[in-house]
Amino acid sequence: MRLRFVLSELAISLRRNLLMLFAVVVITAFSLFLFGIALLVQRQVNLSQHYWYQRLQVSVYLCAEHSTNPNCPTAATPEQVQQVEQTLNSLRPLVQSVQFIDQQQAYEIFKEEFKDLPDLVKNTPPDALPESFTVKLSDPAKFAVVRDAVANQPGVDQVQDEHTFLKKLFDIAASARNFAIALAIFVIIAAIVMIGVAVQVSAASRRRETGIMRLVGASNLYIQLPFLLEGMLAGLGGALLGFAFVAATKYFFIDRALRPVLAPLGSLIEWPAVLGTLPYLAGAGVVIAGVASFVTLQMYMVRQRV
Amino acid sequence: MIRFDRVTKIYPRQSRPALQDVSLEITKGEFVFVVGASGSGKTTFLRLVLKEEKPTHGKVYVAGKDLSRLSSWKVPGLRRQIGTVFQDFRLLPNKTVAQNVAFALEVIGRPRHQIARVVPEVLDLVGLADKADRLPSELSGGEQQRVAIARAFVNRPMVLLADEPTGNLDPATSVGIMKLLDRINRTGTIVIMATHDAQIVDSMRRRVIELDGGHLVRDQSRGVYGYSN
């Protein structure tokens, strides 16, 4: 194998095919950009999930004097409270900690949460707030286990979980990611077609050379390698450009636009995570382009006897 | 060396065979003319030797090997033992004479020092040593065909196939090309030349194989082009 010869043939081919390759690079970049965004959304979801699940709590509200719930004919009796606490404790290790919040503590939290609304605080007597248990779970996704265990116990008004709300949020993020992936696949198909066409054009423009190569007994590998490398190089170029788009998104959109707004809601993806997408994009670009070129060449060779 | 055993070739979507039941043998060192009208099967005959086509029936043997049993990845190996020359030269217009010849060695992975040694040798053989750095467009037709012959012969093949090599050349130039092919033949290389040129065939007095409508109608050891045509 004469590497220098293959490379010089590759250089000639690249120069002749410049415009076509530019189109391939751009469309590959766009598809891999979408793919990279999907990866980043996934990373962000994982990050936020971790952040929020760490802080996620289940609140078991107990019957108060004025509860409207039919399960609550009277305020929860001390025996009932004890029973609920026992049930919760029996669920360890899923249940990590159980904290009882009496009406006074609930009122303090209430005052703190609504300090911007002094009228509301003034008009709410401490005994209007129910007692509750704040339960921390080792796996917040298993919220249902806790709910099923205590929801129907006497003295329990309702079991509330932040998980339900967050899940909706994450579901939205997941659909955004799936949409990006679907769009990426769509554009990748277009990119594959483009690569195939570019390789065929390249092969056709060098029919003279390849014809002579076949005639003097060059191996198929030798004949096809420059075209294969050409396709893969375009794929790599597309991947690098696509990564540049991803990095620009991180810099301009996430850091400049989103961070000031979203910072209190937990951590955002950082540069290492963005850099982490590079190998995936480069790998995808080279492999997709390589396979597309190879398959096209095989079909083309059979048809044209290159 | 080359043996056709009852070879018939029928191209798809054509009722009339391009070659029909052709059997012959060409041995080492022979110079063979293949003559016949256009469409008589001359080119098909050459393509079968190169395994560019597969026979519909019968077998083709080259150097003792049954080509139908030669796997596709060994075809390049076969072609390295066969040089080919065409009527239209088929040179690469953007490469010099020397580069055109070197190309045939580069693409089969020959080391550069070997290429640097043998390319001037073969250019000397074909009489173009002083034109190594010219582009094909700067050469006459005869000179271009010499380059093509140099490229076909540079790898010292056992067989040289020439498909109407003088078809585009004037008679005087053709004589020079025939002298060159004769010289190559004297090195022990089989030369198989398809041609329409009666004058050349008659003057060389070599073996003549005549095809007519795909049939082998004549095989003479020191033949002429034809009786009347």
Interface residues (C-beta under 8 A of the other chain):
Chain A: M1 R2 F5 R208 E209 G211 I212 M213 R214 L215 V216 G217 A218 S219 N220 Y222 I223 R305
Chain B: L50 E52 W73 V75 P76 G77 L78 R79 R80 Q81 I82 G83 T84 R90 L92 F103 A104 E106 V107 I108 G109 R110 P111 R112 R151 A152 N155
